[in-house]
Amino acid sequence: MKVESFDSLEAAQQRLREAMEAADARVRPWQAAVGVGDCFVTDCGGEEGFLIFGEVLKGYGEERLRHYRLCRCFSVACPEGENDDVHVSTILAVVSREVFELARQHGWDVEEGQQPPSSRRKKQEERPAAKAASSVSIDVSAIDRYFEAA
């Protein structure tokens, strides 16, 4: 995480505006179209390397917030979910409700070899055999296309 400090409130507000403009400039048309009820996948953005699944609960009417969505997001680190504002430029792929629910059934653990913080979930070998043997797959071609284009 990058931390910035500022000498004034005005400087902080200016940096926030610049960051929002940069994020808005990265939005692709399919991301801008993500709306209420849609399910998506993104990543945690850190070294932990796990996926985050989200469901859009609400959009915002203000022009400056047009690319933000209020979402309920879930992951192996937060299986109970939490509400958060998500900028659509961070969405890697839209997934079907079926894939979303299948991921939920598997505790949001959908990538072989992912290792989220060990304090937040049991190690692979400690899981029941039935769960360890099951797998969830998602079509990651949209994710691949996103990184190829970036």
Secondary structure, 3 states (H helix, E strand, C coil): CCCCCCCCHHHHHHHHHHHHHHHHHCCCHHHHCCCCCCEEEEECCCCCCCEEEEEEEEECCCHHHCCEEEEEEECCCCCCCEEEEEEHHHCCEEECHHHHHHHHHCCCCCCCCCCCCHHHCCCHHHCCHHHHHCCCCCCCHHHHHHHHHC
